[in-house]
Amino acid sequence: MRLLLNWVLSALAVWIVAKVVPGIFVSGPVAALIAALVIGFINATLGVLLKILTFPLTLITLGLFWFVINALMLELASALLAPGFQVRTFTAAFLGAIVLSLVNMMLKWLIHPSRDRD
């Protein structure tokens, strides 16, 4: 049940990013669900491999290079899902990666609050 909820929250985050960041488009809620699934799959497979391979560069840039990798993952998802999910430019992908991570973090914090707050 928690996995399904996280998937829906990720789809909501993709939809919010499409509304906030110019250059990122989602055609509807089904496309947002599919985009969230594909982005998650890409990040879990290719994204992990790229983050391991580029770890020295990430250390030198104090972690900022991870945003570049996440932007590349968004562009790859856009190439796979071209009609329903589109990222027009690398700048849009870069800003979208930042906003997507922040929105995802905020939505998951709202739904799954920490037990330390109580």
Helices and strands as residue ranges (DSSP letters): H 2-20, E 24-26, H 29-42, I 43-47, H 48-53, H 55-60, H 65-80, E 85-87, H 90-111
